[in-house]
Amino acid sequence: MKEIKAIIRPIKLLDVVTELQKIENLPGVTISEIRGFGKSKAKETKEKIVDGLIAYVQKVKIEVVVPDEMIEAVVNTIQSCAHTGNPGDGKIFICPVDDVIKIRTNEKGIGAI
């Protein structure tokens, strides 16, 4: 199992989620509104938010835990739908997941996702 975290532009969220929903047996997706900055520190960005002396850019984080055989489909979908070719398109992180426990049923492992 892997957790895929993607930080993308908010304007691309609908495109990404629409295509993710087409992936058969996708366990589910968590979406969060976030803000941050990359190497440029948001200095050149028109959409920046200034809080005190720090400039941030609004982004959206998508998180999904999938079996290993779904990783490529999910990553390819996010990458193709979130891509604009401009700086600030975002990042995709793939992390190992040791275990999952479904709180309602106490089911563990791959069946819990």
GIBEL-V394117 format. One record per residue. N is the residue number from 1. PSI is psi in whole degrees, -180 to 180 (NA if undefined). OMEGA is omega in radians with two decimals (* if undefined). D_LAST is the distance of its C-alpha to the last C-alpha in Angstrom with 2 decimals. Layout:
n->N psi->PSI omega->OMEGA d_last->D_LAST
n->N psi->PSI omega->OMEGA d_last->D_LAST
This chain:
n->1 psi->147 omega->3.10 d_last->9.23
n->2 psi->149 omega->2.97 d_last->10.74
n->3 psi->128 omega->3.08 d_last->10.80
n->4 psi->122 omega->3.09 d_last->13.19
n->5 psi->130 omega->3.10 d_last->15.52
n->6 psi->132 omega->3.05 d_last->18.33
n->7 psi->118 omega->-3.02 d_last->21.43
n->8 psi->173 omega->3.05 d_last->23.42
n->9 psi->138 omega->3.12 d_last->26.38
n->10 psi->-33 omega->-3.12 d_last->25.82
n->11 psi->-20 omega->-3.12 d_last->27.90
n->12 psi->-4 omega->-3.05 d_last->25.43
n->13 psi->-49 omega->-3.11 d_last->22.36
n->14 psi->-43 omega->3.12 d_last->23.05
n->15 psi->-47 omega->-3.10 d_last->23.60
n->16 psi->-50 omega->-3.08 d_last->20.40
n->17 psi->-38 omega->3.11 d_last->18.13
n->18 psi->-43 omega->3.14 d_last->20.17
n->19 psi->-36 omega->3.09 d_last->19.63
n->20 psi->-38 omega->-3.14 d_last->15.88
n->21 psi->-19 omega->3.13 d_last->15.62
n->22 psi->-12 omega->3.14 d_last->17.52
n->23 psi->118 omega->-3.10 d_last->14.93
n->24 psi->134 omega->3.11 d_last->13.92
n->25 psi->22 omega->3.06 d_last->10.32
n->26 psi->124 omega->-3.03 d_last->9.27
n->27 psi->-35 omega->-3.10 d_last->5.87
n->28 psi->166 omega->-3.05 d_last->8.10
n->29 psi->140 omega->3.01 d_last->10.75
n->30 psi->135 omega->-3.09 d_last->12.55
n->31 psi->134 omega->3.13 d_last->16.30
n->32 psi->141 omega->2.99 d_last->19.01
n->33 psi->129 omega->-3.10 d_last->22.75
n->34 psi->174 omega->3.00 d_last->24.20
n->35 psi->153 omega->-3.12 d_last->27.54
n->36 psi->-164 omega->3.08 d_last->28.88
n->37 psi->156 omega->3.12 d_last->31.20
n->38 psi->-153 omega->-3.09 d_last->31.44
n->39 psi->-32 omega->-3.10 d_last->34.39
n->40 psi->-6 omega->3.14 d_last->36.78
n->41 psi->25 omega->3.08 d_last->36.08
n->42 psi->19 omega->-3.09 d_last->35.96
n->43 psi->-35 omega->-3.05 d_last->39.76
n->44 psi->4 omega->-3.02 d_last->40.19
n->45 psi->133 omega->3.11 d_last->37.59
n->46 psi->-32 omega->-3.04 d_last->38.89
n->47 psi->22 omega->-3.05 d_last->35.73
n->48 psi->155 omega->3.06 d_last->35.84
n->49 psi->128 omega->3.14 d_last->35.63
n->50 psi->125 omega->3.11 d_last->38.12
n->51 psi->106 omega->-3.03 d_last->37.50
n->52 psi->-122 omega->3.12 d_last->40.52
n->53 psi->5 omega->-3.07 d_last->41.37
n->54 psi->132 omega->3.07 d_last->37.91
n->55 psi->134 omega->3.13 d_last->36.83
n->56 psi->162 omega->3.03 d_last->33.19
n->57 psi->137 omega->3.09 d_last->31.48
n->58 psi->137 omega->3.10 d_last->28.89
n->59 psi->173 omega->3.06 d_last->25.60
n->60 psi->138 omega->3.08 d_last->22.10
n->61 psi->128 omega->3.08 d_last->18.95
n->62 psi->131 omega->3.12 d_last->15.84
n->63 psi->136 omega->3.11 d_last->12.60
n->64 psi->137 omega->3.06 d_last->9.45
n->65 psi->126 omega->-3.05 d_last->6.98
n->66 psi->157 omega->2.97 d_last->7.27
n->67 psi->156 omega->-3.07 d_last->8.48
n->68 psi->-35 omega->-3.09 d_last->12.16
n->69 psi->-10 omega->3.13 d_last->13.64
n->70 psi->-8 omega->-3.03 d_last->12.40
n->71 psi->-51 omega->-3.06 d_last->13.85
n->72 psi->-43 omega->-3.13 d_last->17.33
n->73 psi->-44 omega->-3.12 d_last->16.75
n->74 psi->-47 omega->-3.12 d_last->14.94
n->75 psi->-45 omega->3.14 d_last->17.56
n->76 psi->-39 omega->3.12 d_last->20.40
n->77 psi->-49 omega->-3.13 d_last->19.58
n->78 psi->-48 omega->-3.08 d_last->19.54
n->79 psi->-45 omega->-3.10 d_last->22.58
n->80 psi->-36 omega->-3.09 d_last->24.61
n->81 psi->-27 omega->-3.10 d_last->24.02
n->82 psi->-9 omega->-3.05 d_last->24.55
n->83 psi->129 omega->2.96 d_last->27.59
n->84 psi->-19 omega->-3.08 d_last->31.05
n->85 psi->1 omega->-3.12 d_last->32.87
n->86 psi->156 omega->3.06 d_last->34.03
n->87 psi->141 omega->3.13 d_last->33.50
n->88 psi->9 omega->3.10 d_last->30.63
n->89 psi->-28 omega->3.07 d_last->28.16
n->90 psi->-166 omega->-3.10 d_last->25.54
n->91 psi->156 omega->3.02 d_last->23.35
n->92 psi->130 omega->3.12 d_last->20.02
n->93 psi->137 omega->3.11 d_last->18.58
n->94 psi->119 omega->-3.05 d_last->16.20
n->95 psi->144 omega->3.08 d_last->15.21
n->96 psi->147 omega->3.07 d_last->13.84
n->97 psi->119 omega->-3.10 d_last->10.95
n->98 psi->-38 omega->-3.10 d_last->12.25
n->99 psi->161 omega->3.06 d_last->9.60
n->100 psi->139 omega->3.09 d_last->6.74
n->101 psi->123 omega->3.09 d_last->8.02
n->102 psi->117 omega->-3.04 d_last->7.40
n->103 psi->-43 omega->-3.07 d_last->10.94
n->104 psi->-43 omega->-3.02 d_last->12.10
n->105 psi->-9 omega->-3.06 d_last->11.73
n->106 psi->13 omega->3.08 d_last->11.63
n->107 psi->144 omega->-3.09 d_last->9.20
n->108 psi->159 omega->3.03 d_last->8.51
n->109 psi->-158 omega->-3.04 d_last->7.44
n->110 psi->-35 omega->3.14 d_last->5.76
n->111 psi->-18 omega->-3.12 d_last->5.53
n->112 psi->-16 omega->3.12 d_last->3.78
n->113 psi->NA omega->* d_last->0.00
